[in-house]
Amino acid sequence: MENRRIVRSALSISSVTFVSRVFGLVREWLRGYLLGTSGSSDAFALAFMFPNLMRRLVGEGALMAAFIPVISEYIENRDKRELDDFLYSFFSILLIILIVITAAVLLAAPLLRFFLPQFTKVEGKIELTVLLTRVMFPYMLFISLAALSQGILNAYKVFIPSAVTPILLNISIISFGLLAGNSFSDPAIALGVGVITGGVIQFFFQWPFLAKRGFSYRLHFNFHSQGVKRVFMLMVPGAIGAGVYQINAHSGFFRRGYGRCTAIFADPYRACAWNIRHFSHNGYTPCSL
């Protein structure tokens, strides 16, 4: 019986992941259609890279690896009061950290002109990059909190709601691109609004599933919680390791920012073409999110 449940869960998650990849392909197609390899495409890709980079540092990767073992131990060995104290304290402290990081990046966004001098040579390009960074960087806050919700649900062996959330993000981006692409001065802004809206949806979508298990987020600070200390201690090595990898992986984008003025971020299109080719031959899913 247990094996059947595992097989059903695996098949369900695989199906949802496949649908997510298909929507990811549509999203990239739409982005290519609206922006091509223009300066707007560069600005959007760079601005979207920042919250994704921070998400991998403090959100889904390091957070999930550190949080799930701790909350699983609390669920199995502690009472409801101790579990709530740990969960609400961690949520509150994480929220403050994310707000501080987000505010700092929004204030520092104009400094991008010093790191991307070639962007300043194309009229309006650096201004659009700064604007999109300010529009989309708060996505990091919501997706990190969504990752926290995912960790709680996964600890209770509930996987499907969290697997669905990337589809909701893609639908949001696609919808804003199609319906509002011509309503802004640049279609990239519509896509950016779709990103932050999708992040908000990803976070709140999981709330009803948390409520079924007796959780609802609220501010509660216990800086002496042993569980909170353990999670952050476990997060540090993972965040450092992920940071080194991500910075190395993305440093080439900034180097190219000193060179060519267009098509700097055409890599996602090439990646999609590569994945589609392998999907057609080997069954791999196209276009990761």
For each residue, the residues with C-beta under 8 A, 3 or more apart:
1: 4 5
2: 5 6
3: 6 7
4: 1 7 8
5: 1 2 8 9
6: 2 3 9 10
7: 3 4 10 11
8: 4 5 11 12
9: 5 6 12 13 157 159 160
10: 6 7 13 14
11: 7 8 14 15
12: 8 9 15 16 159 160 163
13: 9 10 16 17 159 160 163
14: 10 11 17 18
15: 11 12 18 19
16: 12 13 19 20 160 163 164 167
17: 13 14 20 21 163 285
18: 14 15 21 22 285
19: 15 16 22 23 167
20: 16 17 23 24 163 166 167 170 289
21: 17 18 24 25 285 286 287 288 289
22: 18 19 25 26 285 286
23: 19 20 26 27 166 167 170 171 174
24: 20 21 27 28 166 170 286 287 288 289
25: 21 22 28 29 272 276 286 287
26: 22 23 29 30 170 174
27: 23 24 30 31 170 173 174 177 287
28: 24 25 31 32 268 269 272 287
29: 25 26 32 33 272
30: 26 27 33 34 173 174 177 178
31: 27 28 34 35 41 44 177 191 268
32: 28 29 35 36 41 269
33: 29 30 36
34: 30 31 177 181 187 188 190 191
35: 31 32 38 40 41 44 187 188 191
36: 32 33 41
37: 41 262 263 266 269
38: 35 41 42 262
39: 42 43 119 122 124 125 128 261 262
40: 35 43 44 125 128 186 187 188
41: 31 32 35 36 37 38 44 45 188 263 265 266
42: 38 39 45 46 119 125 129 261 262 263 264 265
43: 39 40 46 47 119 125 128 129 132 188
44: 31 35 40 41 47 48 132 188 191 192 265
45: 41 42 48 49 264 265 268
46: 42 43 49 50 116 129 132 133 253 257 264 265
47: 43 44 50 129 132 133 135 136 137 192
48: 44 45 51 52 132 136 192 195
49: 45 46 52 53 250 253
50: 46 47 53 54 105 133 136 137 140
51: 48 54 55 136 137 138 139 140 143 195
52: 48 49 55 56 140
53: 49 50 56 57 246 250
54: 50 51 57 58 59 101 105 137 140 144
55: 51 52 58 59 60 139 140 143 144 147
56: 52 53 59 60 61 62 242 246
57: 53 54 61 62 239 242 243 246
58: 54 55 62 63 97 98 101 140 144 235 239
59: 54 55 56 62 63 140 143 144 147
60: 55 56 63 64 143 144 147 150
61: 56 57 64 65 238 242
62: 56 57 58 59 65 66 235 238 239 242
63: 58 59 60 66 67 94 144 147 148 151 235
64: 60 61 67 68 147 150 151 154
65: 61 62 68 234 235 238
66: 62 63 69 70 230 231 232 233 234 235 238
67: 63 64 70 71 90 148 151 231
68: 64 65 71 72 151 154 155
69: 66 72 73 234
70: 66 67 73 74 86 227 230 231 234
71: 67 68 74 75 83 86 87 151 152 155 227
72: 68 69 75 76 155
73: 69 70 76 77 78
74: 70 71 77 78 82 83 86 87 227
75: 71 72 78 83 155 156
76: 72 73
77: 73 74
78: 73 74 75 82 83 86
79: 82 83
80: 83 84 214
81: 84 85
82: 74 78 79 85 86
83: 71 74 75 78 79 80 86 87
84: 80 81 87 88 215 220
85: 81 82 88 89 220 222 225
86: 70 71 74 78 82 83 89 90 222 225 227 228
87: 71 74 83 84 90 91 152 215
88: 84 85 91 92 217 218 219 220
89: 85 86 92 93 220 221 222 223 225 227 228
90: 67 86 87 93 94 148 225 227 228 231
91: 87 88 94 95 145 148 217 220
92: 88 89 95 96 219 220 221
93: 89 90 96 97 221 223 228
94: 63 90 91 97 98 144 145 148
95: 91 92 98 99 141 145 219
96: 92 93 99 100
97: 58 93 94 100 101
98: 58 94 95 101 102 140 141 144 145
99: 95 96 102 103 141
100: 96 97 103 104
101: 54 58 97 98 104 105 140 141
102: 98 99 105 106 137 138 140 141
103: 99 100 106 107
104: 100 101 107 108
105: 50 54 101 102 108 109 133 137
106: 102 103 109 133 134 137 138
107: 103 104
108: 104 105 111
109: 105 106 112 130 133 134 137
110: 113 130
111: 108 114 115
112: 109 115 116 119 126 129 130 133
113: 110 116 117 119 120 126 130
114: 111 117
115: 111 112 254 257
116: 46 112 113 119 120 126 129 254 257 258
117: 113 114 120 121 257 258
118: 121 122 257 258 259 260 261
119: 39 42 43 112 113 116 122 125 126 129 257 261
120: 113 116 117 125 126
121: 117 118 261
122: 39 118 119 125 126 261 262
123:
124: 39 127 128
125: 39 40 42 43 119 120 122 128 129 261
126: 112 113 116 119 120 122 129 130
127: 124 130 131
128: 39 40 43 124 125 131 132 186 188 189
129: 42 43 46 47 112 116 119 125 126 132 133
130: 109 110 112 113 126 127 133 134
131: 127 128 134 135 189
132: 43 44 46 47 48 128 129 135 136 188 189 192
133: 46 47 50 105 106 109 112 129 130 136 137
134: 106 109 130 131 137
135: 47 131 132 138 189 192 193 195 196
136: 47 48 50 51 132 133 139 192 195 196
137: 47 50 51 54 102 105 106 109 133 134 140
138: 51 102 106 135 141 142 196 199
139: 51 55 136 142 143 195 196 198 199
140: 50 51 52 54 55 58 59 98 101 102 137 143 144 199
141: 95 98 99 101 102 138 144 145 199
142: 138 139 145 146 196 199 200 202 203
143: 51 55 59 60 139 140 146 147 199 202 203
144: 54 55 58 59 60 63 94 98 140 141 147 148
145: 91 94 95 98 141 142 148 149 203
146: 142 143 149 150 162 165 199 202 203 205 206
147: 55 59 60 63 64 143 144 150 151
148: 63 67 90 91 94 144 145 151 152
149: 145 146 152 153 162 203 206 207 209 210
150: 60 64 146 147 153 154 162 165 206
151: 63 64 67 68 71 147 148 154 155
152: 71 87 148 149 155 156 210 213 215
153: 149 150 156 158 159 161 162 206 209 210 213
154: 64 68 150 151 157 158 159 162
155: 68 71 72 75 151 152
156: 75 152 153 213
157: 9 154
158: 153 154 161 162 209 213
159: 9 12 13 153 154 162 163
160: 9 12 13 16 163 164
161: 153 158 164 165 205 206 209
162: 146 149 150 153 154 158 159 165 206
163: 12 13 16 17 20 159 160 166
164: 16 160 161 167 168 205
165: 146 150 161 162 168 169 201 202 205 206
166: 20 23 24 163 169 170 202 289
167: 16 19 20 23 164 170 171
168: 164 165 171 172 198 201 202 205
169: 165 166 172 173 195 198 199 201 202 289
170: 20 23 24 26 27 166 167 173 174 198 289
171: 23 167 168 174 175 198
172: 168 169 175 176 194 195 197 198 201
173: 27 30 169 170 176 177 191 194 195 198
174: 23 26 27 30 170 171 177 178 194
175: 171 172 178 179 194
176: 172 173 179 180 181 190 191 193 194 197
177: 27 30 31 34 173 174 180 181 187 190 191 194
178: 30 174 175 181
179: 175 176
180: 176 177 183 184 190 193
181: 34 176 177 178 184 187 190 191
182: 187
183: 180 190
184: 180 181 187 189 190 193
185: 189
186: 40 128 189
187: 34 35 40 177 181 182 184 190 191
188: 34 35 40 41 43 44 128 132 191 192
189: 128 131 132 135 184 185 186 192 193
190: 34 176 177 180 181 183 184 187 193 194
191: 31 34 35 44 173 176 177 181 187 188 194 195
192: 44 47 48 132 135 136 188 189 195 196
193: 135 176 180 184 189 190 196 197
194: 172 173 174 175 176 177 190 191 197 198
195: 48 51 135 136 139 169 172 173 191 192 198 199
196: 135 136 138 139 142 192 193 199 200
197: 172 176 193 194 200 201
198: 139 168 169 170 171 172 173 194 195 201 202
199: 138 139 140 141 142 143 146 169 195 196 202 203
200: 142 196 197 203 204
201: 165 168 169 172 197 198 204 205
202: 142 143 146 165 166 168 169 198 199 205 206
203: 142 143 145 146 149 199 200 206 207
204: 200 201 207
205: 146 161 164 165 168 201 202
206: 146 149 150 153 161 162 165 202 203 209 210
207: 149 203 204 210 211 216 217
208: 211 212
209: 149 153 158 161 206 212 213
210: 149 152 153 206 207 213 215 216 217
211: 207 208 214 215 216
212: 208 209
213: 152 153 156 158 209 210
214: 80 211
215: 84 87 152 210 211
216: 207 210 211
217: 88 91 207 210
218: 88
219: 88 92 95
220: 84 85 88 89 91 92
221: 89 92 93
222: 85 86 89 225 228
223: 89 93 228
224:
225: 85 86 89 90 222 228 229
226: 229 230
227: 70 71 74 86 89 90 230 231
228: 86 89 90 93 222 223 225 231 232
229: 225 226 232 233
230: 66 70 226 227 233 234
231: 66 67 70 90 227 228 234 235
232: 66 228 229 235 236
233: 66 229 230 236
234: 65 66 69 70 230 231 237 238
235: 58 62 63 65 66 231 232 238 239
236: 232 233 239 240
237: 234 240 241
238: 61 62 65 66 234 235 241 242
239: 57 58 62 235 236 242 243
240: 236 237 243 244
241: 237 238 244 245
242: 56 57 61 62 238 239 245 246
243: 57 239 240 246 247
244: 240 241 247 248
245: 241 242 248 249
246: 53 56 57 242 243 249 250
247: 243 244 250 251
248: 244 245 251
249: 245 246 252
250: 49 53 246 247 253 254
251: 247 248 254 255
252: 249 255 256
253: 46 49 250 256 257 264 265
254: 115 116 250 251 257 258
255: 251 252 258 259
256: 252 253 259 260 264
257: 46 115 116 117 118 119 253 254 264
258: 116 117 118 254 255
259: 118 255 256
260: 118 256 263 264
261: 39 42 118 119 121 122 125 264
262: 37 38 39 42 122
263: 37 41 42 260 266
264: 42 45 46 253 256 257 260 261
265: 41 42 44 45 46 253 268
266: 37 41 263 269 270
267: 270 271
268: 28 31 45 265 271 272
269: 28 32 37 266 272 273
270: 266 267 273 274
271: 267 268 274 275 287 288
272: 25 28 29 268 269 275 276 286 287
273: 269 270 276 277
274: 270 271 277 278
275: 271 272 278 279 284 285 286 287 288
276: 25 272 273 279 280 286 287
277: 273 274 280 281
278: 274 275 281 282 284
279: 275 276 282 283 284 285 286
280: 276 277
281: 277 278
282: 278 279
283: 279
284: 275 278 279
285: 17 18 21 22 275 279 288
286: 21 22 24 25 272 275 276 279
287: 21 24 25 27 28 271 272 275 276
288: 21 24 271 275 285
289: 20 21 24 166 169 170
